[in-house]
Amino acid sequence: METQSLERTAHLPQVTEPRNPGMELDLDWVRAVQANTSAIERRAATLPGRRSVKKDHQAAWLLKAITLIDLTTLSGDDTVGRVRRLCAKARQPVAPALLEALGMGPITTGAVCVYHDMIETAVEALKGTGIPVAAVSTGFPAGLSPFHLRVAEIGESVAAGAEEIDIVISRRHVLTGDWQALYDEMKAFRAACGHAHVKAILATGELGSLRNVARASLVCMMAGADFIKTSTGKESVNATLPVSLVMIRAIREYYDRTGYRVGYKPAGGISKAKDALVYLALIKDELGDRWLQPDLFRFGASSLLGDIERQLEHHVTGAYSAGYRHPMG
């Protein structure tokens, strides 16, 4: 009974939410999903001008955005020192004096995301903070390594202390319409994650159409994904507003039908504070306030934090600071 309870309930530090258990693959539902590209693009084009928050309200939204960031380093030249500095930034993302001027207590980012080799370093650096470590897995970013190795990699990362696993799907399953294969793959990845949350990276820039994005989102949720995520950050096209609109409406439809909330993570290309505000407004409009919590929404970004800090300092002092005054570590 204890094992079943752990499987059914997410135990991330921020909020406890009944975990998406998945369901049987419903191909009739999947094939019925369509995407009106021109209408989606028109709606997305209006988003930056539809919501505008200023002054104290803007500062509050930007502070909220910081708590939703997966502070990330995924470079071939990552070192122990770099990861430790990134973790220090996650623990204290904004200067205490600036938070005091804003009337805020301490805040942290939503998580720190690293490659498998850096999990142990990140776990140690974040010990006692409640900040989860996320690890990219399954042959990130292409997802083309042998299947049994991809599954084994998940197990190794969970054993090393990762509380969240960002997996990459096989894009060919989507491009060929092999929804059963995508479902089976995602289900195996979810099982390998055990208690750890699993984020399914769709690599939407490589899926060919918004209809494919919608269908892939639905299939991954049916297979038990806790989050669906736009991109690895390594594709030529990463998070966009049209793709986000499609994915969060798939999340809404899944919730309406099943009663289970699935999280959303736009990743790659979100580097400006004003962009973060647009995404937060979109989530609030389409999904509601409950999704504006770290267990259901994340930004996959690092440079975003630096720009948010600059905007907050401008709000307090009336002057913009140089970017180098807000390093990631």
ZIFEN-V666247 format. One record per backbone hydrogen bond with DSSP energy under -1.0 kcal/mol. CO is the residue of the C=O (numbers start at 1). NH is the residue of the N-H. Records with the same first field share a line. If there is no record, write none. Layout:
CO->NH ; NH
This chain:
1->5
2->6
3->7
4->8
5->9
8->19
17->10
26->30
27->31
28->32
30->33
35->37
36->40
37->41
38->42
39->43
40->44
41->45
47->50
54->57
55->59
56->60
57->61
58->62
59->63
60->64
61->65
62->66
63->67
65->68
66->69
68->299
69->71 ; 110 ; 111
71->113
75->78
79->83
80->84
81->85
82->86
83->87
84->88
85->89
86->90
87->91
88->92
90->109
95->99
96->100
97->101
98->102
99->104
100->103
111->71
112->134
113->73
114->136
115->118
116->119
118->122
119->123
120->124
121->125
122->126
126->129
132->112
133->163 ; 164
134->114
135->166
139->143
146->150
147->151
148->152
149->153
150->154
151->155
152->156
153->157
154->158
155->159
156->160
157->162
158->161
163->197
164->135
165->199
166->137
167->201
170->173
171->175
172->176
173->178
174->177
177->179
178->182
179->183
180->184
181->185
182->186
183->187
184->188
185->189
186->190
187->191
188->192
189->193
193->196
197->165
198->226 ; 227
199->167
200->229
201->169
203->206
204->207
209->213
210->214
211->215
212->216
213->217
214->218
215->219
216->220
217->221
218->222
219->223
220->225
221->224
222->23
226->263
227->200
228->265
229->202
230->204
240->244
241->245
242->246
243->247
244->248
245->249
246->250
247->251
248->252
249->253
250->254
251->255
252->256
253->257
254->258
255->259
263->228
264->298
265->230
266->300
267->239
268->239
272->276
273->277
274->278
275->279
276->280
277->281
278->282
279->283
280->284
281->285
282->286
283->287 ; 288
288->291
289->292
293->296 ; 297
296->264
299->70 ; 301
300->268
302->305
303->307
304->308
305->309
306->310
307->311
308->312
309->313
310->314
311->315
312->316
313->317
314->318
322->325
323->326
